[in-house]
């Protein structure tokens, strides 16, 4: 092993140890991983963390640490499964708000607003074609004022 490679491996091991002690340990105290061992489809073990040394020295960072290239959770989905989110919207902010309140009363915990579909498609809302396709599918939040009116009556604390 060349001195440069040895130095890079030592640096990667030091960074990994720091991540385990500072970032990961705090999360594992509150939310332990769901299993002791994780496997891929080939039944080969999947390590908790792969570092730059495992990826041809591509700078991948650490999960749960800025700039979050590897996600916001240090354990990824080992501690918590991903959430399924309901993507919904209706003709007006008021209707969307009523629907979201209903969904929450039925136990839905993850909601995503289908706002202004023409903008999601990269089109102007005033253009005839996108408006015709989206009028029944989403809430038309084409002005900040309308979006604010939706959010003001929606319980964002949940």
C-alpha positions as CSV (number, residue, x, y, z in Angstrom):
1,X,0.0,0.0,0.0
2,X,1.4,3.4,-1.0
3,X,1.8,6.1,1.6
4,X,-1.0,8.1,-0.1
5,X,-3.4,5.2,0.0
6,X,-2.5,4.4,3.6
7,X,-3.2,8.1,4.5
8,X,-6.5,8.1,2.7
9,X,-7.6,4.9,4.4
10,X,-6.6,6.2,7.8
11,X,-8.5,9.4,7.1
12,X,-11.6,7.5,6.0
13,X,-11.5,5.3,9.2
14,X,-11.1,8.4,11.4
15,X,-14.1,10.1,9.7
16,X,-16.2,6.9,10.0
17,X,-15.4,6.6,13.7
18,X,-16.3,10.3,14.2
19,X,-19.7,9.7,12.3
20,X,-20.4,6.6,14.4
21,X,-19.7,8.4,17.7
22,X,-21.2,11.8,17.0
23,X,-24.0,11.3,14.5
24,X,-25.1,7.7,14.6
25,X,-24.9,7.0,18.3
26,X,-27.4,9.7,19.1
27,X,-29.9,8.3,16.7
28,X,-29.5,4.7,17.7
29,X,-30.2,5.6,21.3
30,X,-33.7,6.9,20.3
31,X,-34.4,4.6,17.3
32,X,-32.5,1.4,17.1
33,X,-32.2,-0.3,13.7
34,X,-35.0,-2.7,12.9
35,X,-32.7,-5.8,12.5
36,X,-29.2,-6.8,13.5
37,X,-28.4,-7.9,10.0
38,X,-29.4,-6.6,6.6
39,X,-29.0,-8.4,3.3
40,X,-29.4,-7.7,-0.3
41,X,-31.3,-9.8,-2.8
42,X,-28.3,-12.0,-3.2
43,X,-28.3,-12.6,0.6
44,X,-24.9,-10.9,0.9
45,X,-24.7,-8.7,4.0
46,X,-25.3,-5.0,3.5
47,X,-23.0,-3.0,5.7
48,X,-24.4,-0.1,7.7
49,X,-22.0,2.4,6.0
50,X,-19.9,2.4,2.9
51,X,-17.2,5.1,2.8
52,X,-15.2,6.9,0.1
53,X,-12.7,4.0,0.4
54,X,-15.5,1.6,-0.8
55,X,-16.5,3.7,-3.7
56,X,-13.3,4.3,-5.7
57,X,-12.7,7.4,-3.6
58,X,-15.9,9.1,-4.8
59,X,-16.7,11.7,-2.2
60,X,-20.1,10.4,-0.8
61,X,-20.2,12.0,2.6
62,X,-22.1,10.5,5.5
63,X,-25.8,9.9,6.0
64,X,-27.4,12.4,8.4
65,X,-24.7,15.0,7.9
66,X,-24.6,18.1,5.7
67,X,-24.9,18.3,2.7
68,X,-27.1,15.3,3.0
69,X,-26.0,13.5,-0.1
70,X,-26.9,10.2,1.5
71,X,-30.1,11.3,3.1
72,X,-31.2,13.1,6.3
73,X,-31.3,9.9,8.5
74,X,-28.0,8.4,9.7
75,X,-29.5,4.9,9.7
76,X,-31.2,5.4,6.3
77,X,-34.2,3.1,6.3
78,X,-32.7,0.6,8.8
79,X,-34.2,2.4,11.7
80,X,-37.5,3.6,10.2
81,X,-39.2,2.5,7.0
82,X,-39.9,5.2,4.5
83,X,-43.3,6.8,4.6
84,X,-46.0,6.6,1.9
85,X,-47.4,10.0,1.1
86,X,-50.8,10.9,-0.3
87,X,-50.5,13.3,-3.2
88,X,-53.7,15.1,-3.5
89,X,-55.3,18.4,-4.6
90,X,-58.6,19.7,-5.6
91,X,-60.1,22.7,-7.4
92,X,-59.5,25.3,-4.7
93,X,-57.2,25.8,-1.7
94,X,-60.3,25.5,0.5
95,X,-61.4,22.2,-1.0
96,X,-57.8,20.9,-0.7
97,X,-57.7,22.0,2.9
98,X,-61.0,20.2,3.7
99,X,-59.7,17.0,2.0
100,X,-56.4,17.1,3.9
101,X,-58.2,17.6,7.2
102,X,-60.4,14.6,6.3
103,X,-57.4,12.4,5.4
104,X,-55.6,13.4,8.7
105,X,-58.8,12.5,10.7
106,X,-58.6,9.1,9.1
107,X,-55.0,8.6,10.2
108,X,-53.0,9.8,7.2
109,X,-49.7,11.2,8.4
110,X,-47.8,12.1,5.2
111,X,-49.4,14.6,2.8
112,X,-48.0,16.2,-0.3
113,X,-49.8,19.1,-2.0
114,X,-50.5,18.7,-5.7
115,X,-50.2,22.4,-6.4
116,X,-50.4,24.0,-9.7
117,X,-49.8,21.0,-12.0
118,X,-49.1,23.2,-15.1
119,X,-46.1,24.7,-13.2
120,X,-44.9,21.1,-12.4
121,X,-45.1,20.4,-16.1
122,X,-43.2,23.6,-16.9
123,X,-46.2,25.3,-18.5
124,X,-48.1,28.5,-17.8
125,X,-51.3,27.9,-16.0
126,X,-53.1,30.3,-18.4
127,X,-52.3,28.2,-21.4
128,X,-55.4,26.4,-22.5
129,X,-54.1,22.8,-22.7
130,X,-52.4,22.4,-19.3
131,X,-55.3,24.1,-17.5
132,X,-57.8,21.8,-19.2
133,X,-55.8,18.7,-18.1
134,X,-55.2,19.8,-14.6
135,X,-58.4,21.6,-13.4
136,X,-59.8,18.5,-11.8
137,X,-56.6,17.0,-10.6
138,X,-54.9,19.6,-8.5
139,X,-55.3,22.8,-6.5
140,X,-54.5,25.8,-8.6
141,X,-52.1,27.8,-6.5
142,X,-51.0,30.2,-9.2
143,X,-50.6,33.1,-6.8
144,X,-48.7,33.2,-3.5
145,X,-51.7,34.8,-2.0
146,X,-53.8,31.7,-2.7
147,X,-51.1,29.4,-1.3
148,X,-50.9,31.4,1.8
149,X,-54.7,31.2,2.3
150,X,-54.4,27.4,2.0
151,X,-51.6,27.2,4.5
152,X,-53.1,29.6,7.0
153,X,-56.0,27.3,7.8
154,X,-54.1,24.1,7.6
155,X,-52.6,22.7,10.8
156,X,-48.9,22.6,9.9
157,X,-47.9,21.4,13.4
158,X,-49.0,17.8,12.5
